[in-house]
């Protein structure tokens, strides 16, 4: 099955991040040689056959304080390697401005932690990663170019390739000391990602490889693709190993037959699956890779479990799948639990010990003990009631002006919400048609909510209750007279990370028409909903009956522990705890609880903020937000 086919609470101190003088596997003082057998039959470490037993972890999806714990959980399951995606758009949100330090962006510190725990690393830097991450890791600032092409990425587009060069240069100088030849833990660097699903431009792949080489990263390299794609499109690089998406022992043998000069590994073995909003349950719950693991261990074959621990799409970083420009759009939920053997909260899942037994029974040395579970916190059934304290409408920034509405990217906004406003001269009501809403809009006429648009399909009963149209169908506005103000508040959900519509701008893309006549003369209010915006909210609600409110809850925590915020009685919005964006919630599920890690809580007083697109101050429904005992949200 093709993964993306669409046809103990302790702060991590600086000392803990430093590589020790000696470690059990990789360190900066003991240099190793990693490469391939001359006949392609094996990976070699210091001249001897080496089985890569890898588990994928994404530091961007894991609180920094838990990085070491998750690495140790993978090691205790028998892994000797960690595969690491670097999300380009997470470290370069603004063009030319790199951040490898704040929040969960310090991938170098994460790699050093892997080495400190005796683990090797497979570096997967993209530039495209897919990963169910917003725009597959490509920076949204490239979307300001109207004719940019990203589905089949080519070096012929100087705007794209110049950005790639800048990224590779910035990352290269940071990872060079951590290459295995320099005494670090990085065994191989992946070139691009699943390019065979998009094209067959091997010249482009070679140019990416040469970028790394020219920046002092000589490899070894490997590529990642499905067996059918790599056979058809030959999307490999000279001398590079082959990683197979969804591979097993038989597919590794098939790759070796087709490409006998280099070794192959199962680069993405799926113990679970990704989940979209609106699906009936968490995906992948029946997945079991025991048979594949037994085959790998029996044959000494190399593999990478994608994911061994998924983590969480905190903030606005979740991606989406789509088949075309406006329809068949499926945004990913906030949880990236992935039904992985290590749950979102870092606990051993239902199949963790079975997989550990398979691997442990085939290696000569005993596995390390499983780390102690992270403490949890529950409100023991108490229900908290957040109170409305601020209105979006009383916190609008200065507007931008344009004749026609423009998407977020046109004015440099990466994520969040955007409000479009115009006057309706000679208003009589009628059909409002928008081309196109990306991705969810609420519509107001003179401050009165009249309905909305949903690009993702939502259940008919909910659509009727909220008067929301599916698939960008027109919305009928009520009759009236005069020149009322039309407000269209648009939430940009995840950008497409895999599919034909990889160019996926947010907001209103082209035009708005009423009764067939295009509306012009717009004010545009960017609403990134970033930490600065939330911290500076003005506590004022001029119209408590108008949806688009912020709710606040002060609560005490007697002892720190992981918890979940239960949003099952709310409609659609975002939650912050002590300024940390926990992500989106939506009543259509299947996710209804948001993971809140203990390091983001404080002993004593804490603050929770909710922004809901539909809740009003006058309604008694939906105020309850329960701090629930931490556990696998997948089981709900």
Secondary structure in CASP SS format (residue, H / E / C, confidence):
PFRMAT SS
TARGET T0000
AUTHOR 0000-0000-0000
METHOD secondary structure of the structure
MODEL  1
X C 1.00
X C 1.00
X C 1.00
X C 1.00
X C 1.00
X C 1.00
X C 1.00
X C 1.00
X C 1.00
X C 1.00
X C 1.00
X C 1.00
X C 1.00
X H 1.00
X H 1.00
X H 1.00
X H 1.00
X C 1.00
X C 1.00
X C 1.00
X C 1.00
X C 1.00
X C 1.00
X C 1.00
X C 1.00
X C 1.00
X C 1.00
X C 1.00
X C 1.00
X C 1.00
X C 1.00
X C 1.00
X C 1.00
X E 1.00
X E 1.00
X E 1.00
X C 1.00
X C 1.00
X C 1.00
X C 1.00
X C 1.00
X C 1.00
X E 1.00
X E 1.00
X E 1.00
X C 1.00
X C 1.00
X E 1.00
X E 1.00
X C 1.00
X C 1.00
X C 1.00
X E 1.00
X E 1.00
X E 1.00
X E 1.00
X C 1.00
X C 1.00
X H 1.00
X H 1.00
X H 1.00
X C 1.00
X C 1.00
X H 1.00
X H 1.00
X H 1.00
X H 1.00
X H 1.00
X H 1.00
X H 1.00
X H 1.00
X H 1.00
X H 1.00
X H 1.00
X H 1.00
X H 1.00
X C 1.00
X C 1.00
X C 1.00
X C 1.00
X E 1.00
X E 1.00
X E 1.00
X E 1.00
X E 1.00
X C 1.00
X C 1.00
X H 1.00
X H 1.00
X H 1.00
X H 1.00
X C 1.00
X C 1.00
X E 1.00
X C 1.00
X C 1.00
X E 1.00
X C 1.00
X C 1.00
X C 1.00
X C 1.00
X C 1.00
X C 1.00
X C 1.00
X C 1.00
X C 1.00
X H 1.00
X H 1.00
X H 1.00
X H 1.00
X H 1.00
X H 1.00
X H 1.00
X H 1.00
X H 1.00
X H 1.00
X C 1.00
X C 1.00
X C 1.00
X E 1.00
X E 1.00
X E 1.00
X E 1.00
X E 1.00
X C 1.00
X C 1.00
X C 1.00
X C 1.00
X C 1.00
X C 1.00
X C 1.00
X C 1.00
X E 1.00
X H 1.00
X H 1.00
X H 1.00
X H 1.00
X C 1.00
X C 1.00
X H 1.00
X H 1.00
X H 1.00
X H 1.00
X H 1.00
X C 1.00
X C 1.00
X C 1.00
X C 1.00
X C 1.00
X C 1.00
X C 1.00
X C 1.00
X C 1.00
X C 1.00
X C 1.00
X C 1.00
X C 1.00
X H 1.00
X H 1.00
X H 1.00
X H 1.00
X H 1.00
X H 1.00
X H 1.00
X H 1.00
X H 1.00
X H 1.00
X H 1.00
X H 1.00
X H 1.00
X H 1.00
X H 1.00
X H 1.00
X H 1.00
X H 1.00
X H 1.00
X H 1.00
X H 1.00
X E 1.00
X H 1.00
X H 1.00
X H 1.00
X C 1.00
X C 1.00
X C 1.00
X E 1.00
X E 1.00
X E 1.00
X E 1.00
X E 1.00
X C 1.00
X C 1.00
X C 1.00
X C 1.00
X H 1.00
X H 1.00
X H 1.00
X C 1.00
X C 1.00
X C 1.00
X C 1.00
X H 1.00
X H 1.00
X H 1.00
X H 1.00
X H 1.00
X H 1.00
X H 1.00
X H 1.00
X H 1.00
X H 1.00
X H 1.00
X H 1.00
X H 1.00
X C 1.00
X C 1.00
X C 1.00
X C 1.00
X C 1.00
X C 1.00
X E 1.00
X E 1.00
X E 1.00
X E 1.00
X E 1.00
X C 1.00
X H 1.00
X H 1.00
X H 1.00
X H 1.00
X H 1.00
X H 1.00
X H 1.00
X C 1.00
X C 1.00
X C 1.00
X C 1.00
X C 1.00
X C 1.00
X C 1.00
X E 1.00
X E 1.00
X E 1.00
X E 1.00
X E 1.00
X C 1.00
X C 1.00
X C 1.00
X H 1.00
X H 1.00
X H 1.00
X H 1.00
X H 1.00
X H 1.00
X H 1.00
X H 1.00
X H 1.00
X H 1.00
X C 1.00
X C 1.00
X C 1.00
X C 1.00
X C 1.00
X E 1.00
X E 1.00
X E 1.00
X E 1.00
X E 1.00
X E 1.00
X C 1.00
X C 1.00
X C 1.00
X C 1.00
X C 1.00
X C 1.00
X E 1.00
X C 1.00
X C 1.00
X C 1.00
X C 1.00
X C 1.00
X C 1.00
X C 1.00
X C 1.00
X C 1.00
X C 1.00
X C 1.00
X C 1.00
X C 1.00
X H 1.00
X H 1.00
X H 1.00
X H 1.00
X H 1.00
X H 1.00
X H 1.00
X H 1.00
X H 1.00
X H 1.00
X C 1.00
X C 1.00
X C 1.00
X E 1.00
X E 1.00
X E 1.00
X C 1.00
X C 1.00
X C 1.00
X E 1.00
X C 1.00
X C 1.00
X E 1.00
X C 1.00
X C 1.00
X C 1.00
X C 1.00
X C 1.00
X E 1.00
X C 1.00
X E 1.00
X E 1.00
X E 1.00
X C 1.00
X C 1.00
X C 1.00
X C 1.00
X C 1.00
X C 1.00
X C 1.00
X E 1.00
X E 1.00
X E 1.00
X C 1.00
X C 1.00
X E 1.00
X C 1.00
X C 1.00
X C 1.00
X C 1.00
X C 1.00
X C 1.00
X E 1.00
X C 1.00
X C 1.00
X C 1.00
X C 1.00
X C 1.00
X E 1.00
X C 1.00
X C 1.00
X C 1.00
X H 1.00
X H 1.00
X H 1.00
X H 1.00
X H 1.00
X H 1.00
X H 1.00
X H 1.00
X H 1.00
X C 1.00
X C 1.00
X C 1.00
X C 1.00
X C 1.00
X C 1.00
X C 1.00
X C 1.00
X C 1.00
X C 1.00
X C 1.00
X C 1.00
X C 1.00
X C 1.00
X C 1.00
X E 1.00
X C 1.00
X C 1.00
X C 1.00
X C 1.00
X C 1.00
X C 1.00
X C 1.00
X E 1.00
X E 1.00
X C 1.00
X E 1.00
X E 1.00
X E 1.00
X E 1.00
X E 1.00
X H 1.00
X H 1.00
X H 1.00
X C 1.00
X C 1.00
X C 1.00
X C 1.00
X C 1.00
X E 1.00
X E 1.00
X E 1.00
X C 1.00
X C 1.00
X C 1.00
X C 1.00
X C 1.00
X H 1.00
X H 1.00
X H 1.00
X H 1.00
X C 1.00
X C 1.00
X C 1.00
X C 1.00
X E 1.00
X E 1.00
X E 1.00
X E 1.00
X E 1.00
X E 1.00
X E 1.00
X E 1.00
X C 1.00
X C 1.00
X C 1.00
X C 1.00
X C 1.00
X C 1.00
X E 1.00
X E 1.00
X E 1.00
X E 1.00
X E 1.00
X E 1.00
X E 1.00
X E 1.00
X E 1.00
X C 1.00
X E 1.00
X E 1.00
X E 1.00
X E 1.00
X E 1.00
X E 1.00
X C 1.00
X C 1.00
X E 1.00
X E 1.00
X E 1.00
X E 1.00
X E 1.00
X E 1.00
X E 1.00
X C 1.00
X C 1.00
X C 1.00
X C 1.00
X C 1.00
X H 1.00
X H 1.00
X H 1.00
X H 1.00
X H 1.00
X H 1.00
X H 1.00
X C 1.00
X E 1.00
X E 1.00
X E 1.00
X C 1.00
X C 1.00
X C 1.00
X C 1.00
X E 1.00
X E 1.00
X E 1.00
X C 1.00
X C 1.00
X C 1.00
X C 1.00
X C 1.00
X C 1.00
X C 1.00
X E 1.00
X E 1.00
X E 1.00
X E 1.00
X E 1.00
X E 1.00
X E 1.00
X E 1.00
X C 1.00
X C 1.00
X C 1.00
X E 1.00
X E 1.00
X E 1.00
X E 1.00
X C 1.00
X C 1.00
X C 1.00
X C 1.00
X C 1.00
X C 1.00
X C 1.00
X E 1.00
X E 1.00
X E 1.00
X E 1.00
X E 1.00
X E 1.00
X E 1.00
X E 1.00
X C 1.00
X C 1.00
X E 1.00
X E 1.00
X C 1.00
X C 1.00
X C 1.00
X E 1.00
X E 1.00
X E 1.00
X E 1.00
X E 1.00
X E 1.00
X C 1.00
X C 1.00
X C 1.00
X H 1.00
X H 1.00
X H 1.00
X H 1.00
X H 1.00
X C 1.00
X C 1.00
X C 1.00
X C 1.00
X C 1.00
X C 1.00
X C 1.00
X C 1.00
X C 1.00
X C 1.00
X C 1.00
X C 1.00
X C 1.00
X E 1.00
X E 1.00
X E 1.00
X E 1.00
X E 1.00
X E 1.00
X E 1.00
X E 1.00
X E 1.00
X C 1.00
X C 1.00
X C 1.00
X C 1.00
X E 1.00
X E 1.00
X E 1.00
X E 1.00
X E 1.00
X C 1.00
X C 1.00
X C 1.00
X C 1.00
X C 1.00
X E 1.00
X E 1.00
X E 1.00
X E 1.00
X E 1.00
X E 1.00
X C 1.00
X C 1.00
X E 1.00
X E 1.00
X E 1.00
X E 1.00
X E 1.00
X E 1.00
X E 1.00
X C 1.00
X C 1.00
X C 1.00
X C 1.00
X C 1.00
X C 1.00
X E 1.00
X E 1.00
X E 1.00
X E 1.00
X C 1.00
X H 1.00
X H 1.00
X H 1.00
X C 1.00
X C 1.00
X C 1.00
X E 1.00
X E 1.00
X E 1.00
X E 1.00
X E 1.00
X E 1.00
X E 1.00
X E 1.00
X E 1.00
X C 1.00
X C 1.00
X C 1.00
X C 1.00
X C 1.00
X C 1.00
X C 1.00
X C 1.00
X C 1.00
X C 1.00
X C 1.00
X E 1.00
X E 1.00
X E 1.00
X E 1.00
X E 1.00
X E 1.00
X C 1.00
X C 1.00
X C 1.00
X H 1.00
X H 1.00
X H 1.00
X C 1.00
END
